[in-house]
Amino acid sequence: MIRCLHLADLHLGWSPQDNDFPKDKCRLRQEERNSVLTQAVDFAKDPQNGIDLVIIAGDLFETHTPEPALIEHVLSKLRQLDNAGIPVITVPGNHDEITYHNSVYRQYGTGRTWPGVLVQTPMPELVFRHEIKGVPVFIYSLAYTGGLTKVNELNEFPRLDEPGLHIGVFHGSLDWSGAGDRSLPLSSERLVQAGGGRGYDYLALGHIHKYQEMRAGKTVSVYPGLIDSKGFSDPGVGYMTIAQFECEGDPGGNSGFRVNLRRANVPVREHAVVEIDISAKPDLQEIASECRSKAGPDAMVKVILSGVPSFSVDLERLRAALGEHFFWVEVEDGSSFLESSDIARFEKEPTIRGCFTRRMLEKLKNSTSDQEREVIMIALRKGLAAFEGR
């Protein structure tokens, strides 16, 4: 059995871009995200986890020119894997592209400065050949390089006709027609046919930030996803992926491998999107209280307000009230507040809206309880909002 820790899209060096984000929290958030590599290396080095191989399938860094201190931190961590006898394969991505003359990979990819194997070939080749636990392991990859990677010529992928575990490692878009200029297009059909139809046992992919697992023929293809969030629209998965390969027969034969996938949770800061219909909320305190009940303290929270409140919501006061509880708060107001004067004006209209308003006000007048009046008033406000397409 061989266990591989499959990482991709760590985007080390990223920090929040919101100008309102306090500098101290911005630095802390960056440090938290950068610590993911430390956690991954510590996990791989722990003998109890049985990791035999580490693959980083692109976008290790957020940019091709990360800060020198971050580079040294990464090199020291990868060197720990190398010193522990755990092979580590690093593939450049599109954020930390090797194309540029000042790319971190060009600066540190010569003279064996980069620990383990740094993929630099612009077209797919065998980049790693090593025996792990008596099993020959072959890894094929490429580093997308502008002007050198011939995308139109990626019709055939190499795969030796030799017994052992064969893994393809690529940072690109698998069967996605929307791939842009800086996204390597990959065809699952061609990858499955690698080496004249022999195919890879495993495709370690990077670039897509959501976890994806696909099976075609004998090949298992996996995007492990972004571990720690880059914002509410890119929330991260919160775990690492371990691919476990079990020989189905003689390790030296051609019997193939069974691929089992495992997850190892990573403690990351909670990101929560809280949606609240504030139509029945009597005041700001009630809104804030519900927000606090839906996410843990020190979470990153995006609050989305909807409905038709009976009062105008002071968004700055709401942010301030929640800021004492959460690490960071964003508020998106999609609610529709109606003034009493608006309702009085609609009541006089010779329209369907006017008829609706008069009927609801009549119901309100004849209601017999506070609860009934509250329900009718919410229905009135929501109905009027609907008339305006809100």
N, C-alpha and C positions, 0 to 999 in steps of 0.2 A: 504493500500500500504506500502510495506517495501522496503527500499533502502539500498543496500549493496555496499560498496566500495571494489572492488576485486583487490588486489595487488598481485604481485609475481615477483620474480627475480629482486629485487632492487639492489642486489650485492653491498651493502654499503661497503665502504672501498677499492673498486677497484681504481687503478690508472694506467696510461699508463706505459707500460713496455719497451717502446723504450728507449734505453740508450742515444739517442741524444735529448730526450725530456728535455728541461730546467727544473731544479728542482722547480723553482717558478711556472711555468705553470703546472707542474705535481701536485703540491699541490693544486693549484687553481682548476684544473680539478677534483681532488678528492673531494674537498669541494663542488663544483657544484653538483656533483652526489649525495653526501651525503645529500644535501639540499632537495632532492626529498621527503624524508620521512616527513620533516617539512612541505612541501607544501601539502602533502597528509593529514597530521593530521589537518592542518589549514582548509583544504577544508571540511574534515569530521565534524569538530567542528562548522562550519558556519551553523547556523540554516536554512539559505536560501537554503542550499543544501539538507537538509532533510535526512542525512545519519543516519541509525539506527544500522548498523553493519559494522565492518571492518574485512576483511579476508586477511591474508598474507600467500599465498600458497607456501612457501618455498623460499630458497636462499635470505633471507633478507640481509644476509652478504655475502661477497665474500669468506670468509674463516671461518672455525669453531673457529678460535682464533683471532677475531678482536681486534684492539687496545682498551685499557681500556677507553680512552676518548670517542671513538665512541660508545662503549657499554653504557656508562652513558648517552650519547646523545639520543640513541635509547630508553633506559628505561624511560627517562624523557618524551619523546614524546608519547610513548605508555601509560604512566601513565596519561597524559593529557586526552587521550581518555577514560581511565578507570574512571577518576574523573568526566568526562562529562557525564557519564552514557551510553557511547557507547561501547558495547561489542567488544573486539578485539581478534581474534583467530590467533595465530602464529603457523605455521607448519615448522619444520626444513626441509631443502632441501638436496641436494647432495654436494653443495659447503660448506654450514655451517652444515654439518652432525652431528647428535647427538651421533653417534657411539663412538667417541673418548672420553677418560676420561677427557680431558681438554677442551671439547667443551663448548662454551659459554652457551649452553642450559643446560648442566649438572651443570655448575658453578652457574647459576642464576635460574635454574628451580626448586629448592627446597625451601621450606619455604615461598612460594608465593611471592618470590622476583620479578618474571616476571609478569608484569601487564597483566591483562586479562587471557585468557586461552592459555597455552603453551602445545601443543600436544606432549606427550612423549611415548605413547603406541606404541609398535612395530608392532602390527597387528590392522586392522580396528575395531574401536569401536565407540560408541556414546560418544563424548567428550564434547558436549555442549547441554544443554536443558534449554530453557528460553522463556518467553513469551514477544513478542514485538508487541506493539499496539494491544493487545488482541489476537494475533496469536501465537500458540505454534511453536517454531523454534527448529529444531533438526539438529545438525551438527555431521557428522561422518568423522573420519580421522585416520591417522597413521603417525608416524615418522619413516622413514626407519632407521633401526638399524642393522648394520652388525652382522650376527650370530643369530639374534633374529627375524628379519622379514623373514618369510617363504614365499618367492616369489612363490614357487610351490604350496602353499596352499591357494593362493588368488583366490579361486574358488567361494566363496560366500562373499558378502558384506552385512553388517547389515543395516536394515532399519525397524524401528518399525511400527507396524500396528496401528498407531494412527494418527488422523487428525492433520494437521499443515503443515508447510513448512519444507521440508527435503532436506538438502544440504550435498553433499560429497565434501571434500577438500583433494586433493592429489597432491603431487609433483612427477610427473613421466611422462612416455612416453605413450600416449594413442594410441594403435594399431600401434605401430612403431616397426618393426622387428629388426631395427638397434640399439635398446637400449643396452647400455653397462652395465658393471658390477655395476656401481654406478648410474644407472638410473632405477627407479622402473617401471617395465612393467605393463601397465594397459590395460584391455580388456573392450572396450565399451559394448560389448555384456553382459559381466558379471555385469558391473556396472548398465546397464539398467535393469537387472534382480535382482537388490539388494532387499533383503527382500522378496524373493519368487516371484519376478516379479513386485513388486510395484514400484521399481525404485526411483531415486532421482529427485526432481524438477530441481535441478541445480548442476552441477559439477564445482566447482571452482578449476581450475588446475594451476599448475606452472611447469616450466622447459623448455618449448619451448619459445624462445625469440621473435617470431613473433606472432602477434595477430591471433588467430584461434577461430572460432565459429562453433560448430557442433550440430546438432539436431538429436536425435534418440529416437523414441517413445515419451514419455512425457518429456524426459531429455534434457536440454540445457547444453552443455559442452563448457567451454570457457578457453582459454589461454589468459590472458590479455597482455602478452608480456613484454619485457624489456622497461622501460620508457625512460631512458637516455642511450645513446650509450656507448658501450665498445670498440669502434673502428670502422673502416670503414667496416669490415666484419660483424659487429654486431651493426647495426645503431640505434636500438631502435625505438619505435613507437611514442613517444612524447605526450602520453596521458594516463589518468587513465580510468579504466572501471568501470561503475556503473551498477549493475544488479538491476532492479526494478521488484518486485514481486507484482502482483495484484491478489487478490482472485477472482476466477471466480464464487463464490457463497458464501455460509455461511462460514466465517473464521473458524468456529469450526467443519465444516463438511469435507467431502472427495472430494470436488468438484475440487480441484487442483488450480494451479496458472498459470497465464500468465506471461511469462518472457520477459521483454523489456530491451534492452541493450543501454546504453548511454555512451558517451565519454566526458571527461573533459580534455581539453588541458593543458599541462604543459610546461612552458617556459624552453626550454633546448637549449644548444649551437648547432648551425647548423653544421651538418656534410654533406659535399657535395663531390661526386665523379664527377670530371670534365673530360670528354673525348674530346680530341681535335685532329683533323686531321691537322697536321702542314705542309702538302704538299705545300700549297699555301701561307704560311706565309713567308714574306720577311726577318724578323729578330726576335730576342728574345723579343723585346718590343711589337710586335704584339701578340706574344703568351701570354705574361704576361697580356696584355690588355684584351684579350678574357677570360682568367682565372678569372680576377677580375670582369668581367661582369656576370659571371655565379654563383657567390656565394656572400653572404653578408660579410661585414667587420667583422673581429674577428671570422669567421667560421673556423672549422677544414676542411681542403681541401686535397683531394687526386687527383692529376693531372695525367691523363694517356695520354701519347703522342702516336700518331700513324701516319702513312703516310710516305712519302719519302721527307724529307726537302731538300732544296737546300744548306743548310749549316749545320755544325756540332753544335748541341745544347749544350751549356755549362750548365749542369744541376745545378751546384752550383750557378751560376749567376742567373738562373731562380728562384731557391729556395730563394735566398737573395732578389730578386726583389719582390717576392710574400709575403715573410715573414714580410714585412713592412705593408701589408694590412690584412693578415689573422692571426689567432691565432696560427695555426700550418699548415705546408705544407709538404706533401709527394709527390714525383714525381716518376712515373713509366714510363720509356722510352721504348716504343715498336715501335719507329720509325726506319726507315732504311735509313741511309744517304749513298749516293753514291758519291765517289770522281769523278772528271772529268776524271782522269786517268783510272778509272774503265770503264767508258763509252767508252773511246778511245780503251781500250783493247777489250771490248766486240764487238766493231764495226769490228774488224779484224777477229773474230771467224768464221769458216766455219760451223756454227750451226744455228738452228732456232733462238736462242737468237741473234746471230750475224746478221741474216737477219732482225729481228725485229728492232734491233738498227739502221741498215743502212737505213731502210725505214723511221723510225721516224726522223732521222737526216736529211734526204732528205726533209721531210715535214717541218722541222724546217727551213731549208735553203730557202725554197720557200714561207714561211709565209710572210704575208703582214702587220701584225700589232703586237704591243707588247702583246696585250691580247691573240691573237692566238698563239704567240710563248710561252707564259706562260702556256697555256693549253697543248700544245704539249709537253713541257718539263716535266710537271707534269705527263702526260700520259706515257712518256718515263721512268721516274724514277719508277712509280708504276708498269709498265710492267716488268722492270728488277727485281724489288723486288719480283714480283710474280714468276718469273722464279726460284728464289732461295727459294721459299716457305715462303716468309716473308709477 
